[in-house]
Amino acid sequence: MDILQYTFFQNALIGILLISVIAAIIGTYIVTRRMVFIAGGLTHASFGGLGIGYFAGISPTLSALLFAIVTAIGIDISSHTKRIREDSAIALFWAVGMAVGIIFIFLTPGYTPGLSEFLFGNILTINRTDIIIFALYTVVLLLYVILQYRPILYTAFDADFATIKGIRTKRINTIMMLFIAIGVVLSTRLIGIMLLMSVFTLPQIIAELFTAQYKYIMLLSGLITLAGSLVGLFISAIIAVPTGACIVVVFVFLYALAKAIHTLRSRHTLTTNTRQ
């Protein structure tokens, strides 16, 4: 295991730990709220900011972040005003973001460095600065969830009932949308635009097969993300393939395995109850 001695691999391990915490929190909210495509919508919409950043000669990450935040706010406002359904708003921003990004990248003269990392991810390229920014975001997200756990829980499961109970669900949802937007952009370089939605949804879908309690879904999905990402990282290092794609394949395998276990357990329970 000589590879563990290299700084870039150590940074990758820290990045995986942080993204596991982030994915556990915002991924659980996304899946519980039935907003699975919001992750894909924000990642693909942020591609517009990425293209503008390359064209304007500014930080692509910063421009993508601003674009993602504007998209998150736009989707949130559109869905709350009932002028357009949330899924329709996501599709609209998704299409516009990708189209704008492609146009501006095409118009950018010369080579666009680092573009493949944003598209397909490369967790082995993260540095200490990336880790510090990621860690700060993770701490802020954790503090907010700890302080607002029950309002977030009620909003995630039944926003209408939560509103009746006096919880400001619109504010909770808007803040969570902003956290999702920021988390998506920060994670893009690690996993890639094309694969990020899987990381923020598959572990939670697996966890839901075994528990329906919000806190346990977060905990279990975080462990699944951590384990699957580590396995994917080591496999990619051994066979020299992109890490992000390898991680997603591991998640798909874990889902298939978990689904089989869940099905067998359900059949066993049904058979036992029938005999009784």
N, C-alpha and C positions, 0 to 999 in steps of 0.2 A: 504494500500500500504506500509506495513512495510518493504517489501523487498528492497525498495529504500534506506533504511538506511544502508544497508550492502555495504562495500567497494567493494567487488567483483562485485556486481550488478552495482554500479556506474562506475567501470572500464569498464564493458561490454557496458554501454551506451556511454561512450567516444569512445570505440573501434568501435561501430556501426556508430557513427558520422564520424569518420576518414575514415572508409572503404566506406562510402557513397560518400565521396569526391573522393576517389581513384577510385572507381568503375565508377563514373560518367565520369571521365577523360579518363582513359585507356579503359574502357568498350565501350565508344562512339567511340574511335579510332578503336578498334577491330571490332565492328559491321559495322561501316562506310566503313572500308577497306575490308569488307567481309572476315575477318580473325577469325571468331567465334571459330574455333577449335584450334586456337593458345593458348587460355587460357587452354583448356583441355590438349593440347599437353605439355605445359610447366609444368602444375601441375603434370601430370603423369610422365613426364620425370624427374622432380625433386625428385621423389620417389627413383630413383637410387642413388642420392646424400644422401638421407635420410638413405638408407640401408648401404651405405659406411660409413656414420658418426657413426651409431650405431656399426658397425663392428670394426672401427678404434678407437672407444672410444673418438671421438671428438664431437663438437656441431652438432647435426643433422640439425639444422636450417642453420648453416654456410655452411655445406657440400651440403645441398639441394640448397642453394642460388648459390653457385659456379656452381653446376651442371645445374641449370636453366639458368644462364648467358651463360655458354658454349653452351647450347642447343639453346638459343635465337640467339647467334652469328652464330651458325652452320646453323640454318634454314635461317637466313638472307643471309648469304654468298651463300648457296646452291640455293636459289631462285634468287639471283642477277646474279649468273654466268650461270643460265639457265641449269645447269647440271642435276637438278632434280626439278620437280614442287614443289611449296611451300606446297601444301597439302600432297604430297608424303613425303616430308622432315619431316613434322609434324608427320605423321604416323610412320615414321622410328624411330625418336627420342622418341616418345611416347612408342613404343614397347620396344626399348632398355632400356629406363629408368625404366619401370616397371619390366622388366626381371632382370636387374642388382639389383634393389632394393629388389626384392623377394629373389634372391640368397643370397645376403649379410645378409639380416635379418635372413634367415634360418641358415646361418653359424655363426651368432652371438650367443655365448653361454649365457645361462640364459635368464632372462626376459628382454624385451625391453620396458622400461617405456616411457609413453607418445605417443606410436605409434598410439593408437586409436584416440588421439587428432588430429594428423596429417591426419589420414584417414577420420575421420568423423567430426572433429572440435569440439571445446568447448570454446565458447567465454567467458564463465564465469570463465575461468582459467587465463585470461590475467592479468598481473600485471603492476605496474607503469613503470617498465623498458621497457616492451613491448610497452606501450603507448607512451613513449618518443621516442623510435626508429621509431614507426609508424608515430608519429607527425612530426619528422624531415624529413622522406621520403615524407610525404604529402606536407610539405612546399616547399621542393626542386622541387617536381613535379609541384606544382601550379606556382612557379616562372618561371619554364621553359615554361609551357603552356602559361602563360601571355606574356612572352617575344617573344615567337615564335608562337603565335596563328595562324596568317595567313598562314605561311609555313606549319604548321601542318594541317590546314583546307584544303589547296590545295592538299597536299600529300594524305590526307585521301580520298578525293572525286575523284581526278583524278591525279595520280602520273605522267602520261605521259605529260599531259598538264602543270603541275607544273614544270616539267623538262625543257620544252620548254620556260617557263617564267623565267628560270634561277635559280629556287629554287633547292637546293641540297637535293633532295628527299631521296637519299640513306642514307645520314647522318641523316636526320630527322627520317627516318624509323628505322635505327639502334639504335638511342638514345631511341626512343619510345619502341622498342623491349626490350631494357635493363630495362626501367622503368616497362614494363609489367612483365618481369621476376622477378624483385625484388618485385613488388607489389603482384604477385602471391604467392611467397614464404612467405612473411610477413603475408599474409591473410590466409594461409593454416591452421594455428593453430586455427584461428577464425571460419572458415567455413568448412574446411576439403578438402582433395584432391578430394574426390568423388563428391562433390557438388559445388566446387568453380566456375566452368565454368558457372553454372546457374546464379550466383550472378553478374558475369561480362558481361552477355549477355541479360538475360531476361528483366531487367529494361529498357535497351536501345531499345530492340525490342518493348516493350510497348510504349515507348516514340515516336518511329518512326511512330506509328499509328496516332499520332496527330500533328506532326511537322516534317518538313524536314530540318530545319535550324540547323546547327551543334551546335551552342551555346545553343539553346533551348533544343536540345536532351540531352546535358550534364546537363543542369539545371533540366529538368523534370526527367531524369533518376536518378539523385542524390536524388531528393525528393522522388521518388518511392522506391529507395533503402533504404533510411532512414525510410520512413513510413512502408514499408514491413518488414524490419528488426526489428523495434521496436515492431510491432504487433507479429511477430514470436517469439521474445524474451519473451514477456509477456505470450503468449500462452504456450510456452515451460515450463515457470516457474510454470504456473498453473497446467498443466497436466503432468509435469515431463517427458518430452521427449527431445531428442537431439535438441538443438537450431538451428543448421545449417539446419537440415532436415525440421524443422518447418518453417524457413524463406523461404526456396525454395518452399514449399507447398503454402505459402502465395503469393509468386511471381507468381506461376502458376495460382492461383485463380484470382489474379489481371490481368494477361494476358487474361484469359478467359472473365473476365468482360469487360476489355478494348476492346477486339475484338468484343464482342457483341455490345457495344456502338458504335464502329466505323462502324460496319455493318449496324446497324439501322440508323445511321446518313447518311451513303452513300445512303441507300435506300430512305430516306426522301428527300435528295437533288435531287436524280434522279427523284423521283415522282414529286417534285416541278417544276423541269426543263421541264419535259414532259408536265405537265399541261399548262405551259406558252407557 
